[in-house]
Amino acid sequence: MIHGETLHSPLPWDLPWWMPDHAVFFGVLYAVLGILGLAVGFVLTKSYIETVVSPKTGHDH
């Protein structure tokens, strides 16, 4: 087996970043996963605020 030719793990420190195709693919993959994670966190936080905090203010929408 040639070092860096096969992937055993998707973890960043196990990837051969010196290969441009790996760097582009996994860079885009981790960027998209990060954006999706931030979006889910935003939605969960906004939902929590609307369900728990809003009823205490007494405003009906």
Secondary structure, 3 states (H helix, E strand, C coil): CCCCCCCCCCCHHHCCCCCHHHHHHHHHHHHHHHHHHHHHHHHHHHHHHHHHHHHHHCCCC
